[in-house]
Amino acid sequence: MKANARHHGKVTVLDLSGKITIGDGDIKLREAVNAQLEEGRKSILLNMSGVSYMDSAGIGELVACYKRATEKGASLKRPARFRISWSSRSSRRSSRSSRTSAKPSPASDPGSLARSPRPL
């Protein structure tokens, strides 16, 4: 992840790009926000249009940065048009299998579980 700061009057815009993931991106996000807070910046806007991916560690760090900013009397905001889309491997797998076969598999039919023998 990369972070570049630019200042417009009293507002500091942090342009973020890349992936905000555990071990690298989350630490860089913390350092970038903390640097602005240490300089006494009170109004920070996160421009996340260049962020391609954020995992749970990145989201957790985003919340922690918001909390730290609030504790120091600053405001940390992100543009309203930034959306987080949730996905998981299981949802991608199920949507992929529904596209490839029209007939449900026996494992996905709840009735088939009642008819199958159970091991003792």
N, C-alpha and C positions, 0 to 999 in steps of 0.2 A: 504494500500500500504506500502511496505517496500523499503527502499533504503540503499544500502551498497556501500561505496566508497572504491576503491582500486586505487593505484597509480602505474603507469608504466612510469618511467622517468618524463617527463614534462606533461604527459597526465593523467588525472583523469578519471577513468571509474566509472560511477554511475550505479550499477546494480539495476534495478527497478523490482519489482514483485507485483502481486496482481492487484486490481482495482484502477484506477485513476478516481475518481468520485467526484462530488460536496460535499464539507463539510469535507472531510477527505483526500482522495488521492490527490486532487489538492493542499491542504495546505502542505501536507508532501513533495510533489514534489517541491513546492516553497522553503520550509525550507532546503531541501537537496541541491538544486542548490545554494541558497543564502549562505549556510555554506561554500561551496567550493569557491564561489566568495570572501567571506570575508577573507578566508585563502590566497587569492592571486592567486588562481589557474586560469590559463589563457586558458587552453585547456581541455574542459570537453566533454566526450563522454557518451551519454545516452544509456545504454544497456537495451533495452525494450523487450527482448525476453521473460521475465517472466511476462509481463503485459497481463492479460487476458481480460481486458475490459477498455475502456476509453470513458467517455461521453463528451459532449460539454464543460463542465467546465474544464475537464482535457486537452482538446485540447487548450482551451483558455489559460490555465496556461502554457502549453508548449510554446505557442507563446510569452507570457509575459516573461518567463524565457529566451528565446532566445533574446528578446529585452533588458532585463536587462544585460545579458552577453555582448552583443554588445556594450552597453553604457559604460561598464566598461573595454572595450578593450579585452574581452575574446571571445573565440569561443565555441559555444555549438552545438554539432552535435549528430546525431543518425545514426546508421548503415543503409546503403542503402537498405539492405534486409528487413527492417521492413516495413510492409504494414499495411495500415489502411483500413479495409473493412467496408463500410457503409451499414447499414440496418435500416429499420424502421418497425414499427408494421404493417403499411398498406402494405408494400411490402411483408412481411412475410405472411400476411393474404391472399393477392391475390395469392401468389405462392402456398399456402396451398390449397386454394379453386380450383385452376386450376388442382392440382394433384388429388383431390377427386372427381371431377365431369367433365365428358367430355362435357356435354351440358351446354352452358352458361346460366346464370340466366337472367330473364327478365330485371333486373336492370342494367346488364352489356351490354345489347344490346341497342346501341344508338337509333335505330329505334323504340324501344318500348316506349321511352320517348315521341316521337312525337305523338304516338297513344293514350297515356294515357290522360284521362280528367284532366284538371287543376282546382283546387279550385279557386273560385272568391274572 
